[in-house]
Amino acid sequence: MNMTEVPFALTSVDKKPSRKYRKGSKYDPILDAFLKSKSTLVKVEDTGKDANYLRTQLKKRIDARDINNKVDVSVVNNTIYLEKA
């Protein structure tokens, strides 16, 4: 078996760069609209996403924005609910 060599170069570096995170998310408008609303409990509908997937994404955004003391996200019967704390 004849293996071809892969071209490469090694470069010395002082440290690894910090990971670049996106500044925003396509899910931020859902959270923004809820925070601006006067409602304390809302149902999120017509997203085209699986409820458990959407809960995970919204939870990540809630944590990243450090608003977990203001907003809670849950799934009941495959429906997403946002609730103000």
C-alpha positions as CSV (number, residue, x, y, z in Angstrom):
1,M,0.0,0.0,0.0
2,N,1.6,3.3,-1.1
3,M,0.6,6.2,1.1
4,T,0.9,9.7,-0.3
5,E,2.4,12.4,1.9
6,V,0.3,15.3,3.1
7,P,2.0,18.7,2.9
8,F,2.2,20.6,6.1
9,A,4.0,23.2,8.1
10,L,4.6,23.7,11.8
11,T,4.6,27.2,13.2
12,S,5.7,28.0,16.8
13,V,3.1,30.1,18.8
14,D,3.1,31.5,22.3
15,K,-0.5,30.6,23.1
16,K,-3.7,29.3,21.6
17,P,-6.2,32.0,20.6
18,S,-9.4,32.4,22.6
19,R,-12.4,30.9,21.0
20,K,-14.5,33.4,19.1
21,Y,-18.2,33.3,20.0
22,R,-21.0,34.8,18.0
23,K,-22.1,38.1,19.4
24,G,-25.8,37.2,18.8
25,S,-28.0,34.4,17.9
26,K,-31.0,33.8,15.6
27,Y,-32.9,32.9,18.8
28,D,-32.2,36.3,20.6
29,P,-35.3,38.0,19.0
30,I,-37.6,35.4,20.7
31,L,-36.0,36.3,24.1
32,D,-36.0,40.0,23.4
33,A,-39.7,40.0,22.4
34,F,-40.6,38.1,25.5
35,L,-38.6,40.4,27.8
36,K,-40.3,43.4,26.3
37,S,-43.7,42.0,26.6
38,K,-45.9,42.4,29.7
39,S,-46.7,38.7,29.8
40,T,-45.2,36.6,32.5
41,L,-45.9,33.3,30.7
42,V,-45.9,32.7,26.9
43,K,-46.1,29.8,24.5
44,V,-43.6,29.9,21.6
45,E,-45.2,28.7,18.4
46,D,-44.5,28.2,14.7
47,T,-40.7,28.1,14.9
48,G,-40.4,25.0,12.7
49,K,-38.0,23.5,15.3
50,D,-38.4,20.5,17.6
51,A,-39.5,21.8,21.0
52,N,-36.6,20.0,22.9
53,Y,-34.0,21.3,20.4
54,L,-35.4,24.9,20.7
55,R,-35.4,24.7,24.5
56,T,-31.7,23.7,24.4
57,Q,-30.9,26.6,22.1
58,L,-32.9,29.1,24.2
59,K,-31.3,27.8,27.4
60,K,-27.8,28.4,25.9
61,R,-28.8,31.9,25.0
62,I,-30.3,32.6,28.4
63,D,-27.1,31.4,30.0
64,A,-24.8,33.3,27.6
65,R,-26.7,36.5,28.2
66,D,-26.8,35.8,32.0
67,I,-30.5,36.3,32.2
68,N,-31.3,33.0,33.9
69,N,-32.6,34.9,36.9
70,K,-35.2,36.6,34.7
71,V,-36.3,33.9,32.2
72,D,-37.1,30.2,32.5
73,V,-37.7,27.9,29.5
74,S,-39.6,24.7,29.6
75,V,-41.3,22.1,27.4
76,V,-44.7,20.6,28.1
77,N,-46.4,18.3,25.6
78,N,-43.9,19.3,22.9
79,T,-44.6,23.0,23.4
80,I,-42.1,25.6,24.5
81,Y,-43.0,28.0,27.3
82,L,-41.1,31.0,28.5
83,E,-41.7,32.3,32.0
84,K,-40.5,35.4,33.7
85,A,-39.0,34.7,37.1
